Amino acid sequence: MSLKLKKLQLLSAAALLAVAAADTAWGQSAEQEKPASGDGATNLAPIVVEGRDQGVAKIVETDGYVPKSGRTAMKTDTPVAETAQSVSVISRKQLDDRLPQNVGEAVSYTPGVRAGQYGAEPRYDAFKIRGIDLTYTGIFRDGLRQISSPNGLFRIEPYGVEALTVLRGPAASIYGASSSGGIVDIISKRPTEEQLREIELQYGSYGRVQAAFDLSGPVTDDGVFLYRLTGVARDARNEIEAIKDDRLMIAPAFTWQPDEGTKLTILGEYMDSTTGGTWGYINNYDSSGSSIGATPVYGGDERFNDFTQKQWRVGYEFEHELTEGLTLHHKLRYSDLSARQEWVFADYPGIGYEDNHGLAADTYLEGDFSTGAAQHKLIAGVDYSFMTYDARQGSGPDLFTDTYTYVPALTYFEKQKQNSIGIYLQDQIEIGSWRIAAGLRHDWHRSEYTPGGVDYVRNDSETTGRASIGYVTPWNVMPYISYGTSYVANPGVVLTSGGVGHQANPTLGEQYEIGLKYQIPDQNVLISAAYFNIDQKNASVYETSSGVNLLRQLDLRSRGFELEVTASLDNGLSFTGGYSYNDVEITKLTPETVGNQLNSSPYHMASLWADYEVQSGPLEGLGVGAGVRYVGSSFGDNKHTPVLNNGARTFVDAALRYDLGKLNPSMEGVKLQVNATNLLDQVDQVCTTGFCYYDEGRKIVGSVRYRF
């Protein structure tokens, strides 16, 4: 039996067992009236609710594509139109319409986000915000830092995600160690009070076969106990045949809400995935050893190319209203990851193992009270995170013979432990039309790092803050100004000065932002615009300007302007569009790079995605979507070597779907959909940090979904 059939049979059996269990648990509640259509009671995107409708706080609320309120930016339930910092939300409605296959695709229509600088890189979710890389320091899950190590980054399955919140600019005053470019908060699917049962099958480019299910609803008639179970099985390849994209994922969740002021949600996930251990193409080099461009020859070898990763996480979120106006919030997550990477590049092999374990916890009190004319939302909290990882690596020649595959011996070992604790205080003040916020935080961080048997210990203590002021006019326009700082440790990085090694200093950042938000009255439309200036110091990067890949520390100044419009209208039209201008200047690195634009950072980017669903008539149930993404020209290395320059390029995406229930009531709940990314197959060389890849080519995915 083929691997594909085994996986699909396994998933189908799991889905059937889960449906049967759900029917038993629901009892009479399973016979309640179904929503008006097979896709739910409304065309709007789902609302993720933390608590009952009249209970404790919401995580994020969206109306179609348009974000209404959320907790990511301030840790309080705050309207996005009144948040004095740039915030974007990719709702479940938008995810369903565009069907992204990874986080990079999910955020590709968000202003200021640079994805695709490594082409179709399958191993990590790598992207920049405002010119600053977030791969290691900007990914959060359900408001908690996603623990990662140098080669141990959690893989994210978009089908298990309810929404993504992109907060641009520093947020260290409430989240601690994090990127000065911002954070992306991945919001997991949670139990729902409404019954949900869904099965989806996909088939697409590169032999992609996927089956998924999503089951949720009340366990008891009174809604005190809720559950959700989400699963995915996939057998696929990358556009390079030697690279797999296989995945098995199961994510259970359970909620207990005994009253309107108390809620406990348990969230879990297990994923076993395999992708390619080698990414990239053979490059041509000049006499100095610098790349002068990519060839179409893949650098790896299918016989030794599996990058397998087993990861799991379990945690909980607890909220309890202590008294009127005072609520306790507490969340905790433990995570575990084991990775094994085989790689070959230009016939030279290597192998690496990495295991990491981590704990993240956050506890804070939220108080709502007034002092005279001022209404306050005050939070005071403490959070803690712990990470330990163990890495083993080896490389060597003579990989293959006619009868034997040689696995390189492990010759290098490193391990690290990190502990971080932070305390923070933030007050949001509403005085009439004024919106004022100020927050302060202090973190203590300890790192014990042992590369190659040499011990390094470092203790850091950093204070960060954020302040903002905005004014909501009678026309629903809010101009604002904000200031924030950030810090993040540089784990696993040793610099040498005068023959003495030491762990790198923390990366520090500060940002000024001036913006404008406009919620059009009586219309589901939000317009945002912002100008920003970020100064960042002591980022640890590998620099190739000397012809040798050396570890250095980078200072930069990122300045720019962003514009974003999101809308979901009553006539069935939804759209999201944006433009960004970003000048990312190197202020310290090497003499030949100072003053240059940071590599692979376009000055101009723009995007527009529009989706229309026919509301009545003979074509009712038909949905059409189309998108355009423009990525301006950029430099392929920090020296601005002309042969490595990246020209401007435009990508076109499209979607077509049909609700068969509108054609025949007996097929209620069945939807057919086809999505295409880079429909016109625009493929050019793209160079980053002096090494060149190619854009990902045309990709088409067809799906059939049944909700019942």
C-alpha positions in Angstrom: 0.0 0.0 0.0 1.4 3.5 -0.9 2.3 6.0 1.7 -0.4 8.4 0.5 -3.2 5.8 0.9 -1.9 4.8 4.3 -2.0 8.4 5.5 -5.4 9.1 4.0 -6.9 6.0 5.5 -5.5 6.8 8.9 -6.9 10.3 8.8 -10.3 9.1 7.5 -10.5 6.5 10.3 -9.6 9.2 12.9 -12.2 11.5 11.4 -15.0 8.9 11.5 -14.1 7.9 15.1 -14.1 11.6 16.1 -17.5 12.2 14.5 -19.0 9.2 16.2 -17.6 10.3 19.6 -19.0 13.8 18.9 -22.4 12.5 18.1 -22.5 10.5 21.3 -21.3 13.5 23.4 -23.7 15.9 21.8 -26.7 13.7 22.4 -29.8 15.8 21.9 -27.8 18.9 21.1 -26.6 17.3 17.9 -30.1 17.5 16.6 -30.4 21.3 16.9 -31.2 23.3 13.9 -28.3 23.7 11.5 -27.1 27.1 10.2 -28.8 28.5 7.1 -26.0 27.5 4.8 -23.5 24.7 4.7 -20.6 27.1 5.6 -22.2 28.5 8.7 -24.8 31.0 9.6 -23.1 34.0 8.0 -20.6 34.9 5.3 -18.5 36.7 7.9 -15.3 35.3 9.2 -15.6 33.5 12.5 -15.2 35.4 15.8 -12.7 33.9 18.2 -14.1 34.4 21.6 -12.4 34.0 25.0 -15.5 33.4 27.1 -19.2 33.4 26.4 -20.9 36.2 24.5 -21.5 38.1 27.7 -18.5 36.7 29.5 -14.8 37.4 29.8 -12.6 38.9 27.1 -12.3 38.2 23.4 -9.0 37.2 21.8 -9.7 38.7 18.4 -13.0 39.7 16.7 -13.3 40.1 12.9 -16.2 40.9 10.6 -15.2 39.2 7.3 -11.8 40.6 6.4 -12.1 43.5 8.8 -10.5 43.4 12.3 -12.7 44.8 15.0 -11.0 44.2 18.3 -8.3 42.0 19.8 -5.9 41.4 22.7 -2.6 41.0 20.9 -1.6 44.6 20.7 -2.4 45.6 24.3 -3.4 42.4 26.1 -6.8 44.0 26.6 -9.9 43.8 24.5 -9.2 47.0 22.5 -10.8 48.1 19.2 -8.2 47.9 16.3 -9.4 51.3 15.1 -8.4 52.8 18.4 -5.1 51.0 18.8 -2.2 53.5 18.5 0.1 51.1 16.6 -0.1 49.3 13.3 -2.1 46.1 13.5 -3.3 43.7 10.8 -5.4 40.6 11.2 -5.6 37.8 8.7 -9.0 36.3 9.6 -10.2 32.8 9.0 -12.5 34.1 6.3 -9.4 35.4 4.4 -7.5 32.2 5.1 -10.4 30.1 3.6 -10.6 32.3 0.6 -6.8 32.4 -0.2 -5.9 28.9 1.1 -2.3 29.7 2.0 0.0 26.7 2.5 2.3 28.3 5.0 2.7 31.4 7.2 4.7 33.3 4.6 1.8 33.0 2.1 -0.7 33.9 4.8 1.0 37.3 5.6 2.0 38.0 2.0 -0.9 40.6 1.5 0.1 42.5 4.7 1.8 45.9 4.2 5.5 45.9 5.3 5.9 42.2 5.2 8.7 40.8 2.9 8.2 37.1 2.2 9.8 35.0 -0.5 13.4 36.2 -0.2 14.5 32.6 -0.3 12.1 31.5 -3.0 10.1 28.4 -2.0 12.1 27.7 1.1 10.3 24.8 2.8 12.1 24.4 6.1 11.3 27.6 8.0 8.7 30.4 8.0 11.1 33.1 7.1 10.0 36.7 6.5 10.8 40.3 7.4 8.6 43.1 8.8 9.7 46.6 8.2 13.1 45.2 7.0 13.7 43.2 10.2 13.8 39.4 10.3 11.2 37.8 12.5 12.0 34.2 11.9 13.5 33.5 15.4 12.3 36.5 17.5 8.9 37.5 16.3 6.7 34.4 16.2 4.2 34.0 19.1 1.5 31.4 19.5 -1.7 32.4 21.5 0.1 35.3 23.1 3.1 33.3 24.3 6.6 33.2 22.8 7.0 30.2 20.5 10.2 28.6 21.9 12.8 28.0 19.2 16.5 27.0 18.9 19.0 27.5 16.0 17.7 24.6 14.0 14.6 23.8 15.9 11.7 26.1 14.8 8.1 24.9 15.2 6.3 24.3 12.0 2.9 25.9 11.7 -0.1 24.2 9.9 -2.4 26.9 8.6 -5.5 24.6 8.8 -5.1 24.6 12.5 -5.1 28.4 12.7 -8.1 30.6 13.5 -6.4 33.9 12.7 -3.0 35.7 12.6 -2.4 39.1 14.1 0.5 41.1 12.8 1.6 43.8 15.2 4.2 46.0 13.5 6.8 47.7 15.7 8.2 46.9 19.2 6.0 45.2 21.7 8.6 44.2 24.3 6.9 46.3 27.0 4.3 43.5 27.4 5.9 40.5 25.6 9.5 40.8 26.7 12.2 39.6 24.3 10.9 40.1 20.8 11.8 41.7 17.5 11.8 45.5 17.0 10.0 44.8 13.7 7.0 43.4 15.5 5.4 40.1 16.3 3.1 37.7 14.5 0.6 36.1 16.9 -0.6 32.7 15.6 -4.1 32.1 17.1 -5.1 28.5 17.4 -8.5 27.1 16.7 -10.5 26.8 19.9 -13.7 25.0 20.9 -16.9 26.7 19.7 -20.3 26.9 21.2 -21.9 26.2 17.8 -21.6 22.8 16.4 -19.0 22.5 13.6 -18.1 19.4 11.5 -15.9 19.7 8.5 -14.0 17.3 6.2 -11.7 18.6 3.4 -9.8 16.9 0.7 -7.1 18.7 -1.4 -5.1 17.8 -4.5 -2.6 20.1 -6.1 0.7 20.8 -7.8 3.8 18.7 -7.1 1.7 15.6 -6.2 0.0 17.3 -3.2 -2.7 15.1 -1.6 -4.2 16.3 1.7 -7.1 15.3 3.9 -8.2 17.3 6.9 -11.0 17.4 9.4 -12.3 20.0 12.0 -14.9 19.0 14.6 -16.1 21.3 17.4 -19.1 22.0 19.6 -20.6 21.5 23.1 -20.1 18.3 25.0 -23.0 19.0 27.3 -26.4 20.6 26.6 -25.6 23.5 29.0 -22.4 24.5 27.1 -20.2 24.2 30.2 -17.9 21.8 28.4 -16.8 22.3 24.8 -14.3 20.5 22.6 -12.5 20.8 19.3 -10.4 18.3 17.3 -8.5 19.3 14.2 -6.4 17.0 12.0 -4.3 17.0 8.8 -2.6 14.3 6.8 -0.5 15.3 3.7 1.7 13.6 1.2 3.3 16.1 -1.2 6.5 17.4 -2.8 8.0 20.8 -3.3 8.6 22.2 -6.8 11.9 20.4 -6.5 11.1 16.7 -6.7 13.7 15.8 -4.2 12.0 17.8 -1.4 9.1 16.2 0.5 6.2 18.2 2.1 4.7 15.4 4.3 2.7 16.0 7.4 0.6 14.4 10.1 -1.0 16.8 12.6 -3.6 16.4 15.3 -4.7 19.2 17.6 -7.2 18.6 20.4 -8.7 21.4 22.5 -11.1 21.4 25.4 -12.9 24.3 27.3 -14.6 24.4 30.7 -16.7 27.5 31.4 -18.8 27.0 34.5 -20.0 30.6 34.6 -19.8 33.8 32.6 -16.7 35.0 34.5 -14.6 31.8 34.4 -13.0 29.9 31.6 -10.3 27.3 31.2 -9.2 26.2 27.7 -6.6 23.4 27.2 -4.8 23.5 23.8 -2.7 20.7 22.4 -0.9 19.7 19.2 1.2 16.9 17.8 2.9 17.0 14.4 5.2 14.7 12.5 6.5 16.3 9.4 9.2 15.8 6.8 10.6 18.3 4.3 13.9 18.7 2.4 17.1 19.0 4.4 18.8 21.0 1.6 17.3 24.2 0.1 19.0 26.1 -2.7 20.6 25.9 -6.1 24.2 25.7 -7.2 25.6 29.2 -7.6 28.3 30.4 -10.0 31.2 32.2 -8.3 33.8 34.8 -9.4 37.5 34.7 -8.7 37.1 36.2 -5.2 34.7 33.4 -4.2 31.5 35.6 -4.3 28.3 34.4 -5.9 27.4 35.9 -9.2 24.1 34.1 -9.6 22.2 30.9 -9.4 22.1 28.0 -11.8 19.0 25.8 -12.3 20.8 22.9 -10.7 19.5 21.8 -7.3 22.3 21.6 -4.7 20.9 18.6 -2.8 20.5 14.9 -3.4 17.2 13.0 -3.0 18.9 10.0 -1.5 20.0 11.9 1.6 17.6 14.8 2.0 14.9 14.2 4.7 14.5 16.8 7.4 12.1 15.1 9.8 10.6 16.9 12.8 8.4 15.7 15.6 6.9 18.4 17.7 4.2 18.6 20.4 2.8 21.3 22.7 0.3 21.3 25.5 -0.9 24.3 27.5 -3.9 26.1 29.0 -5.4 29.5 29.2 -7.4 30.5 32.4 -9.4 33.6 33.0 -11.4 34.4 36.2 -13.3 37.5 37.1 -12.3 38.0 40.7 -14.6 40.9 41.3 -16.4 43.3 39.1 -13.8 45.1 37.1 -10.9 42.9 38.1 -9.9 39.8 36.1 -7.1 37.3 36.5 -5.5 36.0 33.2 -3.1 33.1 33.3 -1.7 31.0 30.5 1.1 28.4 30.2 2.5 26.2 27.5 5.1 23.4 27.4 6.6 22.5 24.1 9.0 19.8 22.8 10.7 19.4 19.4 13.0 16.8 17.9 14.6 17.3 14.5 16.8 15.2 12.3 18.2 16.9 9.2 20.0 15.2 6.3 21.6 17.5 3.8 23.9 17.4 0.8 25.2 20.5 -1.0 27.4 20.1 -4.1 28.1 16.5 -3.2 29.2 17.4 0.3 27.0 15.8 3.0 26.0 16.6 6.5 23.7 15.6 9.3 22.3 17.4 12.3 20.1 16.4 15.3 18.5 19.0 17.5 16.1 18.7 20.5 14.6 21.5 22.4 12.2 21.8 25.3 10.6 25.0 26.5 8.1 26.5 28.8 6.3 29.8 28.5 3.9 31.3 31.1 2.2 34.6 31.6 0.1 35.8 34.5 -1.5 39.3 34.8 -4.3 41.1 36.5 -6.6 43.4 34.4 -8.5 46.1 36.2 -11.2 48.3 34.7 -12.0 51.4 36.8 -12.4 55.2 36.6 -10.8 58.1 38.2 -12.9 61.2 37.6 -13.3 61.6 33.9 -10.7 59.0 33.1 -11.6 55.4 32.4 -8.6 53.0 32.9 -7.6 49.5 31.7 -4.7 48.7 33.9 -2.7 45.4 33.6 0.1 44.3 35.9 1.8 41.0 35.3 4.8 38.7 35.3 5.9 36.2 32.7 8.5 33.5 32.5 10.1 31.4 29.8 12.6 28.6 29.8 14.4 26.9 26.9 17.0 24.2 26.6 18.4 22.6 23.4 21.0 20.0 22.5 22.5 19.9 19.0 24.7 17.3 17.4 26.2 17.8 13.9 28.6 16.1 11.5 29.7 16.4 7.9 32.1 14.7 5.6 32.8 13.4 2.1 32.2 10.0 0.3 28.5 9.8 1.0 27.4 7.3 -1.6 28.6 4.0 -3.0 26.8 1.5 -5.1 25.5 -0.5 -2.1 25.9 1.8 0.9 24.9 5.3 2.1 27.5 6.7 4.5 26.1 8.8 7.3 28.6 11.4 8.5 29.9 10.9 12.0 28.8 13.4 14.7 31.8 15.7 15.4 30.3 18.9 16.9 28.1 19.3 19.9 26.5 22.3 21.6 23.8 22.9 24.2 22.2 25.9 25.8 19.9 26.8 28.6 18.0 30.1 28.8 15.8 31.5 31.6 13.9 34.8 31.3 11.6 36.5 33.7 9.9 39.8 33.3 7.5 42.1 35.2 5.3 44.7 33.5 2.7 47.4 34.1 0.5 49.1 31.5 -2.3 51.6 31.7 -4.8 52.5 29.0 -6.6 55.7 29.7 -9.7 57.0 28.0 -10.7 60.6 28.6 -13.5 61.6 26.3 -12.1 61.2 22.8 -8.5 60.9 24.0 -6.8 57.4 24.0 -3.6 57.4 26.1 -1.4 54.4 26.9 1.8 53.9 28.7 3.7 50.7 29.7 7.0 49.8 31.4 8.7 46.4 31.8 11.9 45.0 33.2 13.4 41.6 32.1 16.2 39.4 33.6 17.7 36.9 31.2 20.3 34.2 31.9 22.1 32.1 29.2 24.3 29.1 29.7 25.9 28.2 26.4 28.3 25.4 25.6 29.5 25.2 22.0 32.1 22.6 21.3 32.8 21.9 25.0 33.5 25.6 25.9 31.2 27.2 28.6 29.8 30.7 28.3 27.5 32.3 30.8 25.8 35.7 30.3 23.3 37.6 32.5 21.3 40.5 31.0 18.9 43.0 32.6 16.9 45.2 30.3 14.1 47.8 30.7 11.6 48.5 27.8 8.6 50.7 27.4 5.9 51.9 25.2 3.7 55.1 25.2 1.1 56.4 22.8 -1.7 59.1 22.5 -4.5 59.2 20.0 -7.7 61.3 19.5 -10.9 59.8 18.1 -12.7 62.5 16.1 -16.5 62.7 15.5 -15.8 61.3 12.0 -14.3 58.1 13.3 -10.8 59.2 12.4 -8.0 58.7 15.0 -4.6 60.3 14.5 -2.0 59.0 16.9 1.7 59.0 17.8 3.5 56.2 19.6 7.0 55.3 20.9 8.3 51.9 21.9 11.5 50.0 22.6 12.5 46.4 22.3 15.2 44.0 23.3 16.1 40.4 22.4 19.0 38.2 23.5 21.2 36.6 20.9 21.2 33.0 21.9 23.8 30.6 20.5 26.0 33.4 19.2 29.7 33.9 20.2 31.7 36.8 19.0 35.5 37.0 19.2 37.4 40.1 20.1 41.2 40.2 20.8 41.2 36.4 20.8 38.6 36.3 23.6 35.1 34.9 22.9 31.9 36.2 24.5 28.2 35.9 23.9 26.8 38.7 21.8 25.1 41.7 23.4 21.3 41.8 23.2 19.7 43.4 20.1 18.1 46.7 21.1 15.5 48.8 19.2 13.4 51.8 19.4 10.6 53.1 17.2 8.6 56.3 16.6 5.3 55.9 14.7 2.8 58.5 13.6 -0.4 57.2 12.2 -4.0 57.6 11.2 -6.9 55.2 11.4 -10.3 55.6 9.8 -13.3 53.4 10.5 -15.8 54.5 7.8 -19.2 55.2 9.6 -21.9 52.6 8.8 -19.5 50.7 6.5 -17.4 47.6 7.3 -14.2 49.3 6.1 -11.0 50.2 8.0 -8.2 52.4 6.6 -4.9 52.7 8.3 -1.8 54.7 7.5 1.5 55.1 9.4 5.0 56.6 9.2 7.7 54.9 11.3 11.3 55.2 12.2 13.2 52.2 13.8 16.7 52.3 15.1 18.1 48.8 15.9 21.5 47.9 17.3 23.5 44.7 17.8 21.7 42.3 15.6 23.9 39.2 15.0 24.1 38.4 11.3 26.3 36.4 8.9 27.9 38.8 6.3 29.5 37.8 3.0 30.9 41.2 1.9 34.5 40.1 2.4 33.9 36.9 0.4 33.9 34.9 3.6 30.7 34.2 5.6 31.6 35.8 8.9 29.4 36.5 12.0 29.1 40.2 12.7 26.8 42.6 14.5 24.6 44.9 12.5 23.0 48.3 13.3 20.3 49.7 11.0 17.8 52.4 10.6 14.4 51.4 9.1 12.1 54.2 8.0 9.0 54.1 5.9 5.3 54.6 5.2 2.5 52.0 5.1 -1.1 52.2 4.0 -3.7 49.4 4.4 -7.4 49.1 3.5 -9.6 46.2 4.5 -13.3 45.8 3.8 -16.2 43.3 3.7 -19.3 44.8 2.2 -22.9 43.6 2.2 -22.9 43.1 -1.5 -20.5 40.1 -1.2 -17.3 42.0 -2.0 -14.3 41.7 0.4 -10.8 43.1 -0.2 -7.6 43.9 1.5 -4.9 46.1 0.0 -1.8 47.9 1.0 1.4 49.8 0.0 4.6 50.2 1.9 7.8 52.2 1.4 10.7 51.0 3.4 14.3 52.5 3.6 16.5 50.1 5.6 19.9 51.7 6.0 22.9 49.9 7.4 24.5 52.1 10.0 27.2 49.6 11.2 28.5 46.4 9.7 31.6 46.6 7.5 33.2 49.7 5.9 32.0 48.8 2.4 28.3 48.3 3.5 27.7 51.3 5.8 25.1 53.6 4.3 23.7 50.9 2.0 20.2 49.6 1.8 19.9 46.2 3.6 19.9 43.3 1.2 16.7 41.8 -0.1 14.7 44.7 1.3 12.6 46.4 -1.4 11.9 50.1 -1.2 8.4 49.6 -2.6 5.8 46.8 -2.1 2.1 46.8 -2.9 -0.7 44.2 -2.9 -4.4 43.9 -3.5 -6.6 40.9 -3.0 -10.4 41.1 -3.8 -13.0 38.4 -3.4 -16.6 38.5 -4.6 -19.4 36.1 -3.8 -22.6 36.3 -5.9 -25.5 36.9 -3.5 -28.5 36.0 -5.7 -29.6 34.9 -9.1 -28.6 31.9 -11.2 -24.9 32.3 -10.2 -25.6 32.4 -6.4 -22.9 30.4 -4.6 -20.2 31.3 -7.0 -17.1 33.0 -5.5 -14.2 34.6 -7.4 -11.0 35.9 -6.0 -8.0 37.6 -7.5 -4.8 39.2 -6.1 -1.8 41.1 -7.3 1.5 41.4 -5.3 4.2 43.8 -6.4 7.7 43.4 -5.0 10.0 46.3 -5.9 13.6 45.9 -6.8 16.2 45.2 -4.1 19.9 44.5 -3.7 21.1 40.9 -3.5 23.9 41.6 -1.0 25.0 44.4 1.3 27.8 45.5 -1.0 25.2 46.1 -3.8 27.0 43.9 -6.3 25.3 44.8 -9.6 25.1 41.2 -10.9 23.1 40.2 -7.8 20.5 42.9 -7.9 16.8 41.7 -7.7 14.6 43.3 -10.3 11.0 44.3 -9.6 8.4 41.6 -10.0 4.6 41.1 -10.0 2.8 38.0 -8.9 -0.9 37.2 -9.7 -3.0 34.9 -7.5 -6.5 33.7 -8.1 -9.4 31.6 -6.6 -12.6 30.1 -7.8 -15.2 28.3 -5.7 -18.8 27.1 -5.8 -21.2 26.2 -3.1 -23.0 23.1 -4.5 -25.8 23.6 -2.0 -27.0 26.6 -3.9 -27.4 24.4 -7.0 -29.0 21.4 -5.2 -30.3 21.5 -1.6 -29.3 17.8 -1.3 -25.7 18.9 -1.6 -25.9 21.5 1.2 -22.5 22.0 2.8 -20.4 20.9 -0.1 -18.0 23.5 -1.6 -15.6 23.1 -4.5 -12.6 25.4 -4.7 -9.5 26.0 -6.8 -6.6 28.3 -5.7 -3.6 29.4 -7.7 -0.5 31.3 -6.5 1.8 33.0 -9.0 -0.8 32.1 -11.7 1.3 33.6 -14.5 4.4 31.6 -13.4 6.6 34.7 -12.9 10.0 33.1 -11.9 13.1 35.2 -11.6 16.4 34.9 -9.7 16.2 36.3 -6.1 19.4 36.9 -4.1 19.6 37.3 -0.4 22.8 37.8 1.7 24.9 37.1 -1.4 23.3 33.8 -2.3 20.8 33.3 -5.1 17.6 31.3 -5.4 14.5 31.4 -7.6 10.9 32.6 -7.0 8.4 29.8 -6.4 6.6 29.0 -9.6 2.9 28.5 -10.3 1.1 26.4 -7.7 -2.5 25.2 -8.0 -4.5 23.5 -5.3 -8.0 22.1 -5.7 -10.2 21.2 -2.7 -13.6 19.9 -1.8 -15.0 20.7 1.6 -18.1 19.2 3.3 -19.6 20.8 6.4 -22.4 18.9 8.0 
